[in-house]
Amino acid sequence: MPAPVLGALAAVWITARAPAAGLAPPDPSHGHAITASPSAAPTAVTLPPRSTDPSSDRNDERPPAELGAVIETSAARALPANSPMSEEDSARQLAHAWHAVVGSAGSELTLCLLWAHWAHETGRGQRMHAYNFAGLKGRGPSGASVVVWTREGPSSSELVQRTFRAYRTPAEGARDYVHLLKKRYPAALRAAKAGNPLDFSVALETGGYFTGDSRAYLRALGSLSIECRRRELVVTALHGTKPD
């Protein structure tokens, strides 16, 4: 279990608690869905007392300037809290996950929309934590979770700590993401099949998936989806090279 990281740039700490009957604790302040999953009981961790020395970095109460994560549960002790992913690899994982969950190959429009969602939620993979593809809250299939500094609300200016699902592999994270769309956001899944960013964004907002500015969310999804098609990221990811 990693120790707390010193300094205001990564002021995160570890907590551990056992989920009740396999459900992650509800978080009414944020819209990312929480669903039941098999859970391994975590091991409680006793943290060292916070220093009161004015010269100590640990006494600095300012929020971190960068978003970071720590593994929360013993079920995921071997997992990386931070798991940056390349744009091509994310497109490949999403394509395989869509086929596995939906039962058919996704079109370029579909996969680019999912890629756009991934890119928006993870800062193009640079703020991806424990293979979580789209900021899903709660605990992953193994019972693992991570604690992350994140921004929520319409203004998205205040940093808060939230608990997100953690996964053992990128494939597990991608499949759980697509499965969540299928189970909890069927309208969003239909919009993804059609490659429609507007309907996709509206379905997510209506279902309470995100709490930010809906117009900014839609603009981001639309712009990133277009970029994905222009750069032929899906074609490159699935076939290795762009066609002539």
ChimeraX attribute file (.defattr): number of C-alpha atoms within 10 A of each C-alpha:
attribute: neighborCount
match mode: 1-to-1
recipient: residues
	/A:1	13
	/A:2	11
	/A:3	11
	/A:4	15
	/A:5	15
	/A:6	15
	/A:7	18
	/A:8	17
	/A:9	14
	/A:10	19
	/A:11	23
	/A:12	22
	/A:13	18
	/A:14	20
	/A:15	18
	/A:16	18
	/A:17	14
	/A:18	17
	/A:19	19
	/A:20	11
	/A:21	10
	/A:22	17
	/A:23	17
	/A:24	24
	/A:25	16
	/A:26	12
	/A:27	14
	/A:28	9
	/A:29	10
	/A:30	16
	/A:31	20
	/A:32	21
	/A:33	20
	/A:34	21
	/A:35	18
	/A:36	16
	/A:37	18
	/A:38	15
	/A:39	20
	/A:40	19
	/A:41	18
	/A:42	20
	/A:43	14
	/A:44	14
	/A:45	14
	/A:46	9
	/A:47	11
	/A:48	8
	/A:49	7
	/A:50	10
	/A:51	12
	/A:52	11
	/A:53	10
	/A:54	9
	/A:55	9
	/A:56	12
	/A:57	14
	/A:58	18
	/A:59	15
	/A:60	18
	/A:61	10
	/A:62	10
	/A:63	17
	/A:64	17
	/A:65	13
	/A:66	13
	/A:67	18
	/A:68	22
	/A:69	29
	/A:70	28
	/A:71	30
	/A:72	30
	/A:73	27
	/A:74	19
	/A:75	20
	/A:76	23
	/A:77	15
	/A:78	10
	/A:79	20
	/A:80	18
	/A:81	24
	/A:82	21
	/A:83	17
	/A:84	18
	/A:85	18
	/A:86	10
	/A:87	18
	/A:88	18
	/A:89	17
	/A:90	25
	/A:91	26
	/A:92	21
	/A:93	20
	/A:94	27
	/A:95	26
	/A:96	17
	/A:97	24
	/A:98	22
	/A:99	14
	/A:100	14
	/A:101	17
	/A:102	15
	/A:103	9
	/A:104	11
	/A:105	15
	/A:106	20
	/A:107	16
	/A:108	19
	/A:109	20
	/A:110	25
	/A:111	25
	/A:112	29
	/A:113	28
	/A:114	30
	/A:115	29
	/A:116	24
	/A:117	25
	/A:118	26
	/A:119	24
	/A:120	17
	/A:121	19
	/A:122	20
	/A:123	11
	/A:124	19
	/A:125	22
	/A:126	14
	/A:127	19
	/A:128	23
	/A:129	30
	/A:130	28
	/A:131	27
	/A:132	31
	/A:133	32
	/A:134	23
	/A:135	25
	/A:136	23
	/A:137	25
	/A:138	27
	/A:139	29
	/A:140	30
	/A:141	19
	/A:142	18
	/A:143	26
	/A:144	29
	/A:145	31
	/A:146	31
	/A:147	26
	/A:148	27
	/A:149	22
	/A:150	19
	/A:151	17
	/A:152	20
	/A:153	14
	/A:154	12
	/A:155	10
	/A:156	13
	/A:157	10
	/A:158	11
	/A:159	16
	/A:160	13
	/A:161	16
	/A:162	19
	/A:163	25
	/A:164	27
	/A:165	29
	/A:166	34
	/A:167	28
	/A:168	19
	/A:169	13
	/A:170	20
	/A:171	18
	/A:172	18
	/A:173	25
	/A:174	27
	/A:175	22
	/A:176	21
	/A:177	22
	/A:178	22
	/A:179	19
	/A:180	18
	/A:181	18
	/A:182	16
	/A:183	11
	/A:184	16
	/A:185	21
	/A:186	17
	/A:187	20
	/A:188	24
	/A:189	24
	/A:190	17
	/A:191	20
	/A:192	24
	/A:193	19
	/A:194	16
	/A:195	22
	/A:196	18
	/A:197	28
	/A:198	17
	/A:199	18
	/A:200	26
	/A:201	26
	/A:202	19
	/A:203	19
	/A:204	22
	/A:205	19
	/A:206	14
	/A:207	17
	/A:208	15
	/A:209	20
	/A:210	20
	/A:211	19
	/A:212	17
	/A:213	14
	/A:214	15
	/A:215	12
	/A:216	11
	/A:217	20
	/A:218	18
	/A:219	14
	/A:220	18
	/A:221	27
	/A:222	21
	/A:223	13
	/A:224	23
	/A:225	25
	/A:226	16
	/A:227	14
	/A:228	23
	/A:229	16
	/A:230	9
	/A:231	11
	/A:232	17
	/A:233	25
	/A:234	27
	/A:235	18
	/A:236	16
	/A:237	18
	/A:238	16
	/A:239	11
	/A:240	11
	/A:241	11
	/A:242	13
	/A:243	8
	/A:244	3
